[in-house]
Amino acid sequence: MKDSLIVVLSIVVVTYIIYKNRIKLKELTKFQILGTGFTYLAVACIGGFIIYYGGNWVAGKMPNLFFKYIIFLVVICITLYLCVSVLHKLLRKITSGKLPTNNHDC
């Protein structure tokens, strides 16, 4: 049940973001839209892989449970920062500067 709810909520959020940015999407070519979608998917997969495997590997080296959680949170923060930075650079290059917008809303 929880999995279904997460999938439905994810689809609703993605649909809302696409609807909200439909004017900006009309300015892009089909290649740019496909490149943008692929880039989001690739960066999310790579980030998840690094957080799951890298975070668990690094945290597994810590004998203390408290430090294990702290290290895991640091790995998550660093990975998210790097993934967002790479995503922004790739999107600017793919869309010729049209994306990402400076608006930090959804």
C-alpha positions as CSV (number, residue, x, y, z in Angstrom):
1,M,0.0,0.0,0.0
2,K,2.8,2.4,0.9
3,D,4.6,1.7,-2.4
4,S,1.5,2.5,-4.4
5,L,1.0,5.7,-2.5
6,I,4.6,6.8,-3.2
7,V,4.3,6.0,-6.9
8,V,1.0,7.9,-7.2
9,L,2.3,10.9,-5.3
10,S,5.5,10.9,-7.5
11,I,3.3,10.9,-10.6
12,V,1.2,13.7,-9.3
13,V,4.2,15.8,-8.4
14,V,5.9,15.3,-11.8
15,T,2.6,16.1,-13.6
16,Y,2.2,19.3,-11.6
17,I,5.7,20.4,-12.3
18,I,5.3,19.7,-16.0
19,Y,2.0,21.5,-16.1
20,K,3.4,24.5,-14.2
21,N,6.3,24.8,-16.6
22,R,4.4,24.0,-19.8
23,I,5.2,27.4,-21.3
24,K,9.0,26.9,-20.8
25,L,8.7,23.4,-22.2
26,K,7.1,24.7,-25.4
27,E,10.3,26.7,-26.0
28,L,12.4,23.6,-26.0
29,T,13.0,21.2,-28.9
30,K,12.1,17.5,-28.7
31,F,15.8,16.6,-28.4
32,Q,16.2,19.1,-25.5
33,I,13.1,17.7,-23.7
34,L,14.4,14.1,-24.1
35,G,17.9,15.1,-23.0
36,T,16.4,16.9,-20.0
37,G,14.3,13.9,-19.0
38,F,17.2,11.5,-19.5
39,T,19.6,13.8,-17.5
40,Y,17.1,13.9,-14.5
41,L,16.7,10.2,-14.6
42,A,20.5,9.5,-14.9
43,V,21.5,11.9,-12.1
44,A,18.8,10.5,-9.8
45,C,19.9,6.9,-10.4
46,I,23.6,7.8,-9.9
47,G,22.8,9.7,-6.8
48,G,20.7,6.9,-5.3
49,F,23.5,4.4,-6.2
50,I,26.1,6.5,-4.5
51,I,24.0,7.1,-1.4
52,Y,23.0,3.5,-1.0
53,Y,26.2,1.7,-1.8
54,G,28.8,4.4,-1.0
55,G,27.0,5.6,2.2
56,N,26.6,2.1,3.5
57,W,30.2,1.2,2.7
58,V,31.6,4.3,4.4
59,A,29.2,4.1,7.4
60,G,29.9,0.4,7.7
61,K,33.6,1.2,8.6
62,M,32.4,3.0,11.8
63,P,32.1,1.0,14.9
64,N,30.0,3.5,16.8
65,L,26.3,3.7,15.7
66,F,26.1,7.4,16.4
67,F,29.0,8.2,14.1
68,K,27.7,5.7,11.5
69,Y,24.5,7.8,11.2
70,I,26.4,11.1,11.1
71,I,28.7,9.8,8.4
72,F,25.8,8.5,6.4
73,L,24.0,11.9,6.6
74,V,27.3,13.6,5.5
75,V,27.5,11.3,2.5
76,I,23.8,12.1,1.6
77,C,24.4,15.9,1.8
78,I,27.6,15.8,-0.3
79,T,26.0,13.5,-2.9
80,L,22.9,15.7,-3.2
81,Y,25.0,18.8,-3.5
82,L,27.2,17.3,-6.2
83,C,24.2,15.8,-8.1
84,V,22.3,19.1,-8.1
85,S,25.4,21.0,-9.3
86,V,26.0,18.5,-12.1
87,L,22.3,18.5,-13.1
88,H,22.2,22.3,-13.3
89,K,25.4,22.4,-15.5
90,L,24.1,19.7,-17.8
91,L,20.6,21.3,-18.1
92,R,22.1,24.7,-19.0
93,K,24.2,23.0,-21.7
94,I,21.4,20.9,-23.1
95,T,18.8,23.7,-23.1
96,S,21.1,26.5,-24.1
97,G,20.5,28.3,-20.8
98,K,16.7,28.0,-20.7
99,L,16.7,25.6,-17.8
100,P,17.0,25.5,-14.9
101,T,15.1,28.5,-13.8
102,N,16.2,30.5,-10.8
103,N,12.8,30.0,-9.3
104,H,13.3,27.6,-6.4
105,D,9.6,26.5,-6.2
106,C,8.6,23.0,-7.3
